[in-house]
Amino acid sequence: MKEKQFYDENEQKRVNKLVDDMTLFDDDLMSHVFDKNIEATELILRIILGEDIKVISVEGQDELKNPLVDGRNITLDVHAVDSHGKEMDIEVQSDAKGASVERARFHSSMMDARMLKASQDFKELKDSYVIFIYKKDKFNEGMPVYHIDRYIRETGKFFEDGSHIIYVNGSYRGEGEIAQLMEDFHQKESEDMHYKALADGVKHFKETEEGRETMCESVKEYAKEYAKEYAKEYAKEYADERDVIKVRKLMENLQFTLEQALNVLDIHGESRTYIEKRLQK
């Protein structure tokens, strides 16, 4: 019993340390701070988009289901809708993989696919915004914000289809509101933040009993899910390595080509690609 109690106490200390070190670049904290928080959402949209936005709904960690069987679902850090029906996805990312341009494209398509009902005309499709607040400078050009819009290559004119992708430079330290906003996203303490709407949210989830309990539970749940995903990935890699050995033996002992060995063992998809790369080095 004492050992378990000691473990629980140490575990709680680790969880509390993780919560203490969180900033708005941690999607767990960010999603909680902005969930149902219209004031904070309107604030950052005004600063990033450069116009006043009237938000009518905002939800943190909103899962969008893929209509395809076995299709990939996505979870939006912050999903907001304004008074004109424009859909906005606000994502925070600390690494390059999470802020990839392909991910932005996929998020944009998933949002668009859910805007129209069967009887609606395509012209009823509202504008959509996918906003990545990336901890670094995605394009290394020193700009505070990068707007990605489609245009007609031959004329240079904008296509104006209503689809917008925006990257915010989280490392920007120039002048103006974007710089102050990004400083706030890096802060661990609410008292060090410029914007009250953000500071109040961070203070609630870090410094009040109710809010901190919510954050601690989220951290514990995230740890469990991460462990499950890691176990799946490890099991897959282990299985693929065993197949590498089988394929190699067929090639060495029976003089099979790589393609013949893969076909005989009925290996396809990602596993086939992985083994091909391993044995073609």
Legacy VTK file of the C-alpha trace (Angstrom):
# vtk DataFile Version 3.0
C-alpha trace
ASCII
DATASET POLYDATA
POINTS 281 float
0.000 0.000 0.000
2.839 2.393 0.865
4.553 1.652 -2.467
1.342 2.406 -4.359
0.818 5.601 -2.379
4.413 6.645 -3.107
3.879 5.926 -6.819
0.626 7.891 -6.885
2.268 10.867 -5.188
5.179 10.834 -7.631
2.807 10.465 -10.556
0.764 13.439 -9.365
3.943 15.500 -9.019
4.867 14.684 -12.619
1.389 15.603 -13.830
1.454 18.883 -11.898
4.883 19.708 -13.343
3.553 19.096 -16.853
0.574 21.381 -16.213
2.851 24.070 -14.736
5.041 24.008 -17.835
2.172 24.168 -20.323
1.698 27.134 -22.627
-0.953 27.864 -25.234
1.258 25.955 -27.690
0.111 22.798 -25.877
-3.122 21.823 -27.601
-4.642 20.428 -24.399
-4.389 23.767 -22.599
-5.210 25.778 -25.708
-8.344 23.732 -26.452
-9.613 24.091 -22.899
-8.923 27.832 -22.766
-10.807 28.498 -26.016
-13.623 25.969 -25.623
-16.895 27.986 -25.424
-14.719 31.084 -24.892
-16.098 33.454 -27.519
-14.228 36.496 -26.193
-10.796 34.853 -26.463
-11.609 33.369 -29.879
-12.795 36.696 -31.277
-9.611 38.295 -29.941
-7.149 36.055 -31.762
-9.226 35.962 -34.958
-9.333 39.771 -35.007
-5.565 39.961 -34.591
-4.735 37.223 -37.109
-7.343 38.088 -39.765
-7.132 41.838 -39.268
-10.887 42.332 -39.001
-13.617 42.187 -36.386
-15.164 38.717 -36.254
-18.455 37.939 -34.508
-18.131 34.361 -33.273
-21.391 32.537 -32.573
-19.960 29.174 -31.483
-16.592 27.717 -30.559
-15.655 24.202 -29.506
-12.326 22.765 -28.397
-11.169 19.306 -29.516
-13.996 18.910 -32.026
-13.747 15.597 -33.894
-14.752 15.501 -37.567
-15.609 12.014 -38.795
-14.457 10.910 -42.225
-17.429 9.667 -44.288
-15.265 6.946 -45.846
-15.068 3.573 -44.136
-11.627 3.422 -42.485
-11.070 7.035 -43.565
-8.932 9.218 -41.339
-10.778 11.403 -38.827
-9.412 14.684 -37.523
-9.781 16.550 -34.243
-9.751 20.331 -34.468
-7.998 22.124 -31.606
-10.501 24.957 -31.859
-13.515 24.961 -34.205
-15.297 28.297 -34.509
-18.202 29.568 -36.612
-18.846 33.270 -37.167
-22.102 35.154 -37.706
-21.811 34.762 -41.496
-21.449 30.995 -41.254
-17.718 30.993 -41.987
-15.971 27.932 -40.527
-12.632 28.353 -38.769
-10.160 25.763 -37.564
-7.400 27.069 -35.279
-4.511 24.649 -34.695
-1.424 25.036 -32.515
1.680 23.072 -33.456
5.123 22.736 -31.930
6.731 20.549 -34.613
7.107 20.694 -38.389
5.298 17.394 -38.994
2.157 18.624 -37.252
2.173 21.837 -39.287
2.732 20.197 -42.689
1.108 21.766 -45.738
-0.568 18.432 -46.523
-2.255 18.464 -43.134
-3.553 21.974 -43.779
-4.988 20.788 -47.099
-6.677 17.793 -45.451
-8.182 19.872 -42.641
-9.530 22.343 -45.184
-11.175 19.604 -47.255
-12.726 17.932 -44.209
-14.302 21.199 -43.097
-15.647 21.987 -46.571
-17.144 18.508 -46.996
-19.493 19.088 -44.054
-20.870 22.490 -44.987
-23.485 21.526 -47.560
-26.555 19.334 -47.247
-27.793 17.177 -50.117
-30.130 19.819 -51.568
-27.864 22.845 -51.222
-26.213 24.587 -54.161
-22.416 24.826 -54.296
-22.675 28.628 -54.191
-24.010 28.304 -50.639
-20.612 27.040 -49.503
-19.242 29.459 -46.902
-15.633 30.558 -46.552
-13.378 28.291 -44.508
-10.211 29.153 -42.642
-7.522 26.768 -41.437
-5.145 28.669 -39.166
-1.932 27.051 -37.961
-0.219 28.845 -35.091
3.190 27.217 -35.479
5.792 27.602 -32.750
8.491 28.363 -35.332
8.635 30.267 -38.623
7.150 27.755 -41.098
8.540 29.427 -44.215
11.618 31.098 -42.686
10.851 34.482 -44.233
10.469 36.441 -41.010
6.846 37.404 -41.668
4.358 37.470 -38.771
1.605 35.814 -40.844
1.526 33.880 -44.118
-1.719 33.765 -46.145
-2.081 30.863 -48.564
-4.740 31.387 -51.235
-5.340 29.805 -54.635
-4.652 31.899 -57.706
-4.764 31.538 -61.510
-1.185 30.866 -62.594
-1.510 32.400 -66.057
-3.033 35.684 -64.910
-1.818 35.992 -61.330
-5.365 36.765 -60.189
-6.854 35.185 -57.075
-9.173 32.219 -57.630
-11.373 33.415 -54.737
-13.017 30.091 -53.925
-13.372 31.007 -50.241
-10.773 28.534 -48.993
-8.078 30.105 -46.823
-5.020 28.624 -45.116
-3.013 30.802 -42.762
0.239 30.151 -40.906
1.136 32.333 -37.943
4.817 32.650 -37.077
5.000 31.689 -33.405
8.587 32.917 -33.142
7.765 36.416 -34.403
9.141 39.105 -32.100
8.511 42.319 -34.039
6.065 45.096 -33.292
2.284 45.089 -32.996
-0.477 42.811 -31.788
0.766 39.631 -33.505
4.054 39.908 -31.610
2.214 40.401 -28.313
-0.144 37.528 -29.101
2.754 35.171 -29.798
4.471 36.286 -26.597
1.301 35.301 -24.728
1.302 31.889 -26.391
4.807 31.278 -25.015
3.986 32.314 -21.437
3.542 29.756 -18.648
2.150 32.269 -16.153
-1.097 34.169 -16.688
0.276 37.266 -14.958
2.910 37.637 -17.694
0.379 37.796 -20.530
-0.709 40.896 -22.485
-4.315 39.972 -23.267
-6.777 39.598 -20.407
-9.074 37.191 -22.271
-6.172 34.766 -22.669
-4.736 35.383 -19.206
-8.088 34.688 -17.538
-8.415 31.379 -19.370
-4.904 30.230 -18.520
-5.362 31.342 -14.902
-8.556 29.318 -14.580
-7.053 26.071 -15.844
-3.766 26.451 -13.996
-4.595 28.261 -10.780
-8.152 27.365 -9.753
-8.990 24.044 -8.150
-11.677 23.149 -10.694
-9.662 24.168 -13.736
-6.452 22.525 -12.612
-8.249 19.265 -11.877
-9.593 19.321 -15.433
-6.100 19.871 -16.839
-4.557 17.136 -14.705
-7.171 14.653 -15.908
-6.519 15.679 -19.512
-2.783 15.132 -19.074
-3.352 11.690 -17.571
-5.732 10.746 -20.387
-3.272 11.985 -22.990
-0.528 9.875 -21.411
-2.726 6.770 -21.640
-3.626 7.407 -25.299
0.008 8.123 -26.177
1.069 4.847 -24.566
-1.559 2.954 -26.593
-0.498 4.563 -29.864
3.177 3.919 -29.111
2.408 0.269 -28.389
0.564 -0.043 -31.721
3.412 1.542 -33.652
5.988 -0.632 -31.891
3.962 -3.782 -32.610
3.665 -2.843 -36.290
7.376 -2.134 -36.648
8.188 -5.437 -34.930
5.853 -7.325 -37.273
7.382 -5.611 -40.315
10.895 -6.534 -39.179
9.892 -10.177 -38.926
8.564 -9.975 -42.488
11.874 -8.449 -43.605
13.634 -11.584 -42.364
11.148 -13.872 -44.160
11.523 -11.983 -47.433
15.300 -11.967 -47.187
15.364 -15.740 -46.629
13.205 -16.367 -49.681
15.494 -14.192 -51.758
18.687 -15.837 -50.480
17.585 -19.478 -50.273
15.205 -19.740 -53.237
16.625 -16.951 -55.404
13.301 -15.087 -55.415
13.235 -11.482 -56.556
12.054 -8.958 -53.992
8.728 -8.608 -55.777
8.237 -12.390 -55.960
8.973 -12.815 -52.256
6.528 -10.033 -51.304
3.819 -11.547 -53.498
4.313 -15.053 -52.130
4.006 -13.754 -48.563
1.001 -11.628 -49.579
2.533 -8.414 -48.196
0.934 -5.193 -49.423
0.362 -1.562 -48.497
2.558 0.279 -46.011
4.315 -2.918 -44.891
5.339 -3.673 -48.494
6.716 -0.152 -48.941
8.612 -0.392 -45.656
10.215 -3.747 -46.579
11.123 -2.557 -50.086
12.962 0.415 -48.606
14.730 -1.776 -46.049
15.960 -4.311 -48.603
16.816 -1.928 -51.412
19.337 0.044 -49.346
LINES 1 282
281 0 1 2 3 4 5 6 7 8 9 10 11 12 13 14 15 16 17 18 19 20 21 22 23 24 25 26 27 28 29 30 31 32 33 34 35 36 37 38 39 40 41 42 43 44 45 46 47 48 49 50 51 52 53 54 55 56 57 58 59 60 61 62 63 64 65 66 67 68 69 70 71 72 73 74 75 76 77 78 79 80 81 82 83 84 85 86 87 88 89 90 91 92 93 94 95 96 97 98 99 100 101 102 103 104 105 106 107 108 109 110 111 112 113 114 115 116 117 118 119 120 121 122 123 124 125 126 127 128 129 130 131 132 133 134 135 136 137 138 139 140 141 142 143 144 145 146 147 148 149 150 151 152 153 154 155 156 157 158 159 160 161 162 163 164 165 166 167 168 169 170 171 172 173 174 175 176 177 178 179 180 181 182 183 184 185 186 187 188 189 190 191 192 193 194 195 196 197 198 199 200 201 202 203 204 205 206 207 208 209 210 211 212 213 214 215 216 217 218 219 220 221 222 223 224 225 226 227 228 229 230 231 232 233 234 235 236 237 238 239 240 241 242 243 244 245 246 247 248 249 250 251 252 253 254 255 256 257 258 259 260 261 262 263 264 265 266 267 268 269 270 271 272 273 274 275 276 277 278 279 280
